[in-house]
Amino acid sequence: MTTRPYVILSAAASVDGYLDDTSSERLRLSNAADFDRVDQVRAESDAILIGANTMRRDNPRLLVNSDARRAQRVADGKPEFPLKVTVTASGDLTANLKFWHHGGQKLVLTVDDAAEKVRNTLGDLADVVSVGPELDWGLVLDELGRRGVDQLMVEGGGTIHTQLMAQNLADEVHLAIAPLLVGQPDAAQFLGAGDYPGGTTARMKVLEVRAIDDVVFVRYAPKERTA
């Protein structure tokens, strides 16, 4: 039986729960010390996943930036960079995004109707795998487990975080809370409406709380909910 990865949802959000504002520039929510913490979690992970919308909007490279951490991965017998993963049901990707041209191996998980479209777009830039007629998160995690991914870091966006939380597939949540207020209803949120396990009174276990300069970092265990 395939062992699914340990899933960490990682996000930085404003006090009122937004991942960004509606301006054309990416809102800097975190700080240098917290970016370094994120880099450490990336280095400890076997794969990093973002959604296609996040890729198109932010155009990230999604790398382990520390030379020392990359060297330690190699010394531990791992690839220099974690596997980079994206999911798309539409197949609307472009080959010029930074994601494809930096780091190590890339994987696209998609659906039957979009697989050929993605392969034609990306060529040999990424391995493309369909999980079936619909994007099933259980099958996504099964595929990653078959590829030896023990720890998966999910960096968004909000739709993916919401789906994984609603389906009770997240093992940890790493949330950096920035001392900012966005207040723009059209801006991207960390979590949206969902039928979350346990309902409105289920309390997640808090694993850690600490200040990182002006950011408050909280780790939750969402599967350990109590009424």
C-alpha positions in Angstrom: 0.0 0.0 0.0 1.3 3.5 -0.9 2.2 5.7 2.0 0.9 9.2 1.4 3.2 12.2 2.2 3.0 14.2 5.4 1.3 17.4 4.2 2.3 20.8 5.5 0.3 23.8 4.4 2.5 26.9 4.5 1.2 30.5 4.2 1.8 34.0 5.3 -1.3 36.0 5.8 -2.5 39.4 7.2 -4.2 39.6 10.5 -7.5 39.5 8.6 -6.6 36.4 6.7 -5.4 37.6 3.3 -2.5 36.2 1.2 -2.2 39.3 -0.9 -3.9 42.6 -1.8 -5.3 43.5 -5.2 -2.5 45.7 -6.4 -0.2 44.6 -9.3 2.7 44.2 -6.9 3.1 41.2 -4.7 2.3 42.2 -1.1 5.3 41.4 1.2 3.7 39.9 4.3 6.6 38.1 5.8 10.1 39.3 6.9 13.7 38.2 6.3 13.8 35.9 9.3 10.6 34.2 8.4 11.6 33.8 4.8 14.6 31.9 6.2 12.3 29.7 8.3 10.4 28.9 5.1 13.6 28.1 3.3 14.5 25.6 6.1 11.1 23.8 5.7 11.6 23.7 1.9 15.0 22.1 2.5 13.5 19.5 4.8 10.7 18.6 2.3 10.8 16.1 -0.6 8.4 18.1 -2.7 6.9 21.6 -2.8 3.5 22.2 -4.4 1.7 25.3 -5.7 -1.4 25.7 -7.8 -1.4 26.9 -11.3 -3.1 30.1 -10.4 -0.4 30.9 -7.9 2.2 30.1 -10.4 0.7 32.4 -13.0 0.1 35.3 -10.5 3.4 35.2 -8.6 5.7 33.6 -11.1 7.9 32.1 -8.3 11.1 30.1 -8.8 10.3 28.1 -5.6 13.8 27.2 -4.6 15.9 26.3 -1.5 17.9 29.5 -1.5 20.5 28.6 1.1 23.7 27.1 -0.3 24.4 25.3 3.0 21.0 23.7 3.0 21.2 22.6 -0.6 24.7 21.1 0.2 23.2 19.3 3.2 20.5 17.8 1.1 23.1 16.4 -1.3 25.2 15.1 1.6 22.1 13.3 2.8 21.7 11.6 -0.6 18.8 13.8 -1.8 18.5 15.9 -4.9 19.8 19.4 -4.5 16.3 20.8 -4.8 13.0 19.2 -3.8 10.6 18.1 -6.5 8.5 21.0 -7.7 4.8 20.1 -8.3 1.9 22.0 -9.6 -1.7 20.9 -10.2 -4.0 22.0 -13.0 -7.4 20.9 -14.2 -7.6 23.4 -17.1 -4.1 22.7 -18.4 -3.6 26.5 -18.8 0.1 26.8 -18.3 2.9 28.6 -20.2 6.5 27.4 -20.7 8.1 30.7 -20.0 7.3 30.8 -16.2 10.3 30.7 -13.8 9.0 27.6 -12.1 10.1 25.5 -15.1 13.6 26.9 -15.6 15.1 26.9 -12.1 15.8 24.0 -9.6 15.5 20.3 -10.2 12.7 18.0 -11.3 9.2 19.3 -12.0 5.9 17.4 -12.0 2.5 18.5 -13.3 -0.5 16.6 -12.0 -3.6 17.1 -14.1 -6.7 15.4 -15.5 -7.3 13.3 -18.5 -8.8 16.0 -20.7 -5.9 18.4 -20.1 -2.9 16.0 -20.1 -2.1 16.2 -23.8 -2.4 20.0 -23.8 0.1 20.3 -20.9 2.5 17.9 -22.6 2.4 19.9 -25.8 2.9 23.1 -24.0 5.8 22.0 -21.7 7.6 19.4 -23.8 10.5 18.0 -21.6 10.3 20.8 -19.0 8.2 18.6 -16.7 6.8 15.1 -16.2 3.1 15.2 -16.7 0.7 12.7 -15.1 -3.1 12.5 -15.2 -4.8 11.4 -12.0 -8.1 10.6 -13.9 -11.2 12.4 -15.1 -11.2 14.8 -12.1 -8.6 16.3 -9.9 -8.8 14.0 -6.9 -6.5 15.1 -4.0 -6.3 11.5 -2.6 -4.9 10.3 -6.0 -2.5 13.3 -6.1 -1.1 12.3 -2.7 -1.0 8.6 -3.8 1.1 9.6 -6.9 3.5 11.6 -4.8 3.8 8.8 -2.3 4.7 6.4 -5.1 7.4 8.8 -6.1 9.0 8.6 -2.7 7.7 11.9 -1.3 7.6 11.6 2.4 7.0 15.3 3.2 5.0 17.6 1.0 5.1 21.4 1.5 2.1 23.1 0.0 2.6 26.9 -0.6 -0.8 27.7 -2.0 -2.9 29.3 -3.1 -6.0 29.7 -1.1 -8.2 27.3 -3.1 -5.7 24.5 -2.6 -5.3 25.2 1.1 -9.1 25.2 1.4 -9.6 21.9 -0.5 -6.9 20.1 1.5 -8.2 21.4 4.8 -11.8 20.5 4.0 -10.8 17.0 2.9 -8.8 16.6 6.2 -5.6 15.9 4.2 -3.4 18.4 5.9 -1.2 17.1 8.7 0.2 20.5 9.7 -0.5 24.2 9.1 2.3 26.7 9.2 0.9 30.2 9.4 2.9 33.3 9.6 0.6 36.2 10.7 1.8 39.6 9.5 0.9 42.8 11.4 -1.1 44.1 8.4 -4.7 44.5 7.5 -5.8 44.2 3.9 -9.6 44.5 4.0 -10.1 44.0 0.3 -12.9 41.5 -0.4 -11.5 40.6 -3.8 -8.0 39.8 -2.5 -6.8 36.2 -2.2 -7.5 34.6 1.2 -5.7 31.9 3.1 -8.9 29.9 3.5 -12.3 30.2 1.9 -15.7 28.8 2.6 -15.6 25.0 3.1 -17.2 22.1 4.9 -14.4 21.7 7.4 -14.2 18.5 9.5 -15.8 18.8 12.9 -17.7 22.0 12.1 -17.4 25.4 13.6 -16.6 24.2 17.2 -13.8 21.8 16.4 -10.5 23.2 17.8 -7.2 22.4 16.2 -4.2 21.4 18.3 -1.6 24.2 18.6 1.9 22.8 18.2 3.9 26.0 18.4 3.6 29.7 18.7 6.5 32.1 18.5 7.4 35.6 17.4 9.7 36.0 14.4 10.6 39.7 14.6 7.2 41.4 13.8 5.5 38.2 12.5 3.7 35.6 14.7 4.3 32.1 13.6 1.8 29.4 14.5 1.9 25.6 13.8 -1.4 23.7 14.0 -2.3 20.0 13.8 -5.6 20.1 12.0 -6.3 16.4 12.2 -6.1 16.6 16.0 -9.4 18.5 16.4 -11.4 18.4 19.6 -15.0 19.4 20.1 
